[in-house]
């Protein structure tokens, strides 16, 4: 959003939108940033199916034009009051290409764009070809960047991103003051805080974690691949999870449960979860032969509380604090019901109690994640695999450096990719969550998807998305009502299992830099891997 000079200006029917652009911005090679860069970017994305944003802009944009050097106008194919959100960069969005570099590229989809040229206050200095580190250098003309214009000069001259092979190496590097910021596991953070007088966490007291992240973590099913195209199978896999045991494995009991595909934080519990509780309690699964089952469990959070108490943690006793820390509800541990759902669909067990697919072959399930063992994605896979092995499935964890690509092309069984994209984090608008399930974005297995990695969609969800696009996002009642309908569809169809809100375990070493955005001073988001990290750099203060 830093490249914009103000808010987007929509027509009354949301079919036309104009963006004013910030004047005086220079690319890192000294060329001016103009409206022509924006027009070129959109037209290039629309012309090449290999780009992630191709489907979105083909679906939405009738035409784009430069009114002048600092004004861009879009004519839309249909009303879309959230069109501008595609350019918001919390951690991922449509980035503008420098036309003077990309215009002469023969194949823009495969172009490596090296060296990188951007409009940020730092330029690429050097990098390790093996991928272990990247160094960025503050630009001499930082005043000609959105960061400099809005917040002033960034404090560090260099910013170094470094990869560590394991958490022990990370911890040692901070204990010897070689790295300022770490993303850790719960146990890793505890180890740092116990051994360092100069390191601090996001929260200064237990549970120490970053707990205001709007992402819901969990499991994503590849619904384009059997047997995960069967909703009964998806529900069976959920009901074979003992959530207290799962949370103990994944987070040592520190996470906040959510039964729906958004996290239980901020106003989301009161806007969505609480109003849905009556529906959740009455929600029924058909087991066949006239038998039904209601899976929702308001006591599930208490089972996680009991786990935490058993570990000796100092847990709040008042209900409001417990609801905030552990959530309002989740689903019952019902392996007997899971068994009925599977046998109803032709599954069986062998003589050793292991599950067989309807064709009689062993059911082998692989859970894909990235390779960082500290990441909630890895933790979800580890916990889920243990639950499914206990249930009799030959389940394995598949950590891969290529996880992002494998998710995008559908080369997986189940994945710990988020079961739904995260909402904005402020306000009740769930368009960002629900729109990723748009049927327009679904691609065949092997092709890069433009929507959610589950490749699930439905006509009912398309209807909710259309309603939101025609709804003013400031209309609270209408926005919440549409969001609830979308969440009900996701619970019913279960393209993924929501488990707990994202927990970040950050350790900051204050030997060289202070004024980190901790919970008591949350002037921006705390992560270095999110786009707004650039806005943190002018706020950091030298320790000496």
N, C-alpha and C positions, 0 to 999 in steps of 0.2 A: 504493500500500500504506500510505501514511501515515495514511489515514482508518481503518485497522484498528488495534485495540488489541493484536492478537496473531495467531497463526497460525489458519487455518481448522480447524474440527473436523469431520472426516468420520465417517460411520457406517462400520462394518466392510466393508460391500459397496459403498461409494462412491456410494450413491444419495441421501444426505442430507448437507448441509453447513451448518454454522453459523458466522457471522462475528461476532466481538466488535468493536464500534466504539469509537473513541477518544472519550472524554468531553470536553466543554468546547470543541469546535471550533465556530467561528462562520463563516458565510458572510461575504463581504466587505461585504455590506450590513447586517451585524449580526444577522441571523437565525441561530438555532441549527441546526447540522447534526444530523440524527437518522436513525434507521432508516427512518422514513417516506420520506425522500428516496430511499433505496436502493430500497425497494419500488416507489415511484412510477416511478423510472427504468426498472426492469426491466419493469414492466407496460406502460409507454409504448412502450419499444422493441419489445416483443412485439406490440403492437397496431397498429404502423405498418410496413409492408413497406419503406418508403423509407429506413429507418435501416440503417446498415451492420451493426449487431449483431443485426438482427431474426432472421435465420435461425439464428444460434447459440443465442439464448435460446429461440426457439420449439422448436428441436430438443431442447434440454437441460432446460428448466425446466417441471416440472409445476405448481409453485406457489411463491410467495415470500411471506413474512410477517414482520412486525415482532414479535418476542417481547417486546421492551420498547424503550425509546428508543435503546438502544445495542446491540441484538442483532438480527441478521437471520438467518432460517432459509430454506433452499432445499430443496424436494423435487425430485429430478431424475427425468427420464423413463427414464434408463438409467445404469449406472455410469459415472462420469467422475472419475477421481482427479486430473485437471488442471483441473477447472472453475474453481477460484480464479484460475488464471493469466490469465483474461480481464480481471481487474481490476489487473494489474501494469503499471506505467506507465514502462517503460524509455524508450519514446518514443511509444507508441500503445496505447490500451486502451479499456475502457468507462469513461467519465467519468460521475460521478454528477450528476444535474440537481437544482437547487434547486426543490423542489415548489412553494414559495410563489410562484415566478415562472412556471413552465411549466404549472401546473395549469389556468390560465385561457386558455391559448393555443389558438386554434381549429385551426391546422394546425401541429403541432410539427415536421414534416419541413421545412417552408420557413421556420420562425421564425428570424430572424437573431440573436437573443440578444444584442442590443446596447442598452445597455452590458453587457459580460460581468460575471458575478458568480461568484466561485469561492471555494475554501477555502485558496488559497495565500497566502503572506506578502506578495504584491504585488497591488495592484488596478490596473485600467486607469485611466490618467491621461488620455491623449489619443492620437490616431492621425491619420495622413494619409489622407483618403478615397481618394487615388490609390494607396495601398498602399506608399509608400516608407519609412515609419517608424511605429513604435508605441512609446509611452512607458508604462512601468509604475512605479508609486509604492509604496514600502514602506508597509504598513498601520500605522496607529497601534496597532492591537490585534494586532500580529504574534504576541504570546504565545498567541493563540487560534487559531493555525494549526498543522497538523502539523509544518511546517518549524521554527517557533519552539519547539514543545514538544520536538522531538527534538534539535535542533542549536543552538538559541539565536537571537539576533537577527541577521538578515542585515545585512551591512556596507554595501552601497550603498543610498543613499536612492532612487535612480532607476535603472532598467535600460532602455536604449534599444536597440531592434532597428532596424537601418537597411538598406535595399536599395541596392546599387550597380549601376549599369548595366554596368560592366565591371571586370575585375580591376585595370587600371591605376588606376582611381579608388579602389578598395579600398586598394591599396598606398600611394598618395599620402596617403590619410586616416590610415593608421597612421604613416607617416613624419613626419607633422605632429602626431601624438599626439591625433588627433580620434576614434579608435576603438581600443578595448582588445583586441578579439578579432576575428580574421579567419579564414574558411575559404578556402583558396587552392588553386591547382594546385601541382604540384611546382615548376615554374619560378617561379611567383609567390612561393612561400615562399623559394626561393633568392634572389630579388631583394630581398625584405625583409631577410633575414639579412645580405646583403652590404652593405646601405646603412644599417642601423639598429644602434646600440649598445644600445638599450633593448628590443629585441624578442627573443623566444626561441621555439623550437619545442617540440613535445611531447617529442621526444628531443633531447638536447643535442649529439649527434653524428650523422653520416650513418647511416641514411637520413632521420633527423629526423621521419618520419611517425608518425602514430597508427596502430599496426599491431595493436591488440588488439580491433578491432571485430568482433563475431560475424556480420556480414552478408557473404554471398557476392554479388558483383556479376556482371553478365553480360547476357544477352539473354533476353527472354521472347517466345515465339511466341503469337499469337492462334490457338489450336487450334480455335476455333469458326468460322474463316474459311479458305476454300481459298486457296492450296494448303497452308497451314500446319497443316491438320488431318491431313496425311499425314506419318507418322513418317519415311518415307524422305526426304522433302523437308527435314525438320528436321535429319536427320543429314547430308544433303548440304551444308547451309549451315554446319554445324560443320566438316566435313572440308575445306571451301574456305578455312579460316582457317589462316594461318601464324602460330602463336601468338607466336613471337619478334618478328615484325614487328608483330603486333597489340599486344603489350605495349609495344613501343617507342613506338608512336603514343599509346597510352592513358596510360601511366604513366612513360615513359622507363625502362622495365625495372624499376621499383621494386616491383611487386606479387608476391604469393605465389599461385601457381597452385593450383587445386583441381579434380580431375576429377569430383567429386561435388557435390551441392547444399548443402554446408556449407563454411565456410572452413577452411583448413588452419592452425589455431592452437590454442593451449591443448592439451587432451588429444584433440582430434578426430582428428589424424593417427593416433595410436596406438590410439584406440578404434574408428575407422571406416575410414580410408583404408588403413592398413597391413593390417588383416585382410581388406580387400576386394581387395587387389592381385592375388591369384591369380585371383579371379573376373573382375576387370577385364581381366587379360591374356588370359583365355580368352573374353571376351565377343566375340560374332561377329555381324556384320551380313550379311544375305542380299542379295546383289547380283543375284540371278536367274540362270537357266541353270546352276544348280549351283555358282556362284562365291560365295565368302564373303570377308569381310575382318575382321581383328581391329584395331580402331582405337586401342587404348590404347598410350601411349608413355611409358615411364619416362625417356626421354632428353629429353623436352620441357623440363623445367626447366633443363637444361644449355644449351639453345639460348638461353634468356633470360639465363643467366649470361654466355654468350659475348657477347651484345649489351651487357650492362653493362660487361664488360671492354673491349669495343671503344670504349665511351664514356669510358674512362679512370677508371671508378669503382673505389674500393678495396673489392674483394669478398672476403669471408672464404673461406679455402681448405679448412677442415675440413668433412667431409661433413655432420656434424650441423648446423652453422651454415647450410650451403647448403640443406639440407632445410627448415630453419625459415624461411629467407628467401625461397626460391623454390618450395617445394612438393615433392611426391613424384612427381608425374606429371601428364600431361594427354593430349591426343589428337594423332594424326599429321596432318600437313599432306598431304592426299591428294586434290588436285583431280581426278585421273583417276578415283578411286573415286566422288567426288561426282557426276561426269559420268555414270557408269554408273547410279547411283541415280536420277538425274533422267530419263535416257533410258528406263530401265525403266518409268517412270511417265508416259511420253508427252510429256516435254519435248523440245525440240529447239533448235538454234541457227540463226540466220539467216546470210546470206552474210558478215556482218561479225563473226560469232562471238558475237553477243549472244543471250542465252537467250530462248526463246519458251515461253509456257505451253502446256499440251496443246491448247488451242483455237486455237493459232497466233498469239495476240496477244502483244505484248512483255511480258516479266515486269518489272513495275515494283514495287519494294519500298521502303517508307518506314520508317525507324527513328525511333520517337517517343522524345523525352526532354524533360526540363525545359529551361529557358533558361539555367541557370547553367553556363557553359562549364567551371567548375572542378569540377563535380560528377562523381563516377565514372560516373553514368548517362550524362552527355553524352560522357565520354571513351570509354565502351564503344560508343556509337552511332557516334562518329567513326571509331573503329578498325574496327568491323564493316563499316561502309559502304565503307571503302577496300578491305577484303578482298573483299567481294562484287562491287564494281565491277571489280576485277582479274580476277575469275572470269567476268565477262561479264553480270552482272545490272545492270539500270538501278536502282541503289540510291541513295537520298537520305537525308539526315539531316533530321528534322522536329522542331526544338526548339519547344515550345509552352508558353505560360503555363498552358494548360488541360490539361497532360499528366496530372495526377492524375485529372481527370474523364474524360478520353478513355480512360485505362487502365481505370477502373472500369466504364465502359459498353461497352468492347470496340471502340472506334472507332480501331483501329490495325491494322497488319500485324504488325510486330514492335516491341518496345519494349525500352528499357534498364531497365525496372523489374526489381527483383531476380528472378532465376529461381526463387527459393524464399525464403520468409520466414526470417529469421535465428533460430537456436536461442537458448537462454537465455544461452549464453556460459560457463556453469559447469555441470559435470555432463554426463552422456551423454544426457539426455532430449531427443529430437528431436520430441516431440509438437507443439511450436509450428511446426516446419518442415512436418511431414506433414499436420497437420490442415487446413491451408489448401486442400489438394487434395480435401477431403471433397465427395462428389457432392451432399450436401445444400445446399451453398453455391452451386452453379453456377446462373447465371441466363442467360436468353436475351440475345443481342446487343441492346444498347440499354438494357437494365436494369442497374442498378448491382449488380455482383457482390458477394457476401459472402465469397467465397473468393479464391483466387489469380487474378491477372488473366489468366493463360493460359486460363482456363475449361476446363482439362483435369481429368479425374477418371477413376477406374477402380474396378471392383469389388475388384480386388486391393489397391489402396491403401485403400479403405474397410475392408477386413479388417484391415490393419495398424493403422489408426487405432482400430478397435474393440478390438484387442488392447492397445494402449497405454492406452486409457481404463480397462481393467480390470486394469492392471498398476501395482503400487505403484512410484512413480518412484524410490524408494530401492533397488529391486531392480536392481542394476547389470547382471547378466548378462541378465536378461529384457528390460530396457530397451534395452541395446545390440543384442541380437539382433533386436528389432523394428525398431530404427532402421536396421540394415543392410538388412533386407528392404525397407524403404521406399526407401532410397537406390538399391538395385538396380532397383526399378521405375522410379524417376525417370531413371536413366541409360538404361535400355532404351527408355522412351517419349519421353524428352527434350522435355518441354514448354517447357524453356528451356535455354540453354547457360550453365553456370557457368564463369566465367573466373578472376577473382582476388578475394581477400578485400578488403573495403573498406579503402581507404587515406584517412586524413584528414590534410590538411596545414594545421595550425593555427599561427597566429602570435599570441602574446600580447605586448602592449606593457606593460612593467613600470614605466612612468613614474608611473602613479597607483595601480595595484593590483599586489600580489604574492601569493605562495602559490597560484599556479595549479597544478592537478593534473597536473604533468608526469610523465614516466615514472619519475623518481626519487622522486616523491611522489604516487603515484596513489591519493589518498584517495577519489576518485570518478571517474566518466567525464568526459572533457574537453569534451564538446560543449555548446554553448548551445542547440541545437535539439532536445535530448532532455529529456524530463520531469524527470529527476533533476538538471538544471541548478539547480533551486531549492535543492537541498541543498548546492550549491557556494557559494551566496551568503553563508552565515554563516562560511565558512572563508577568504574573501578578506581580505587585510590591506592597509590603506593604505600606500603607499610612503613617504609623508612625514607 
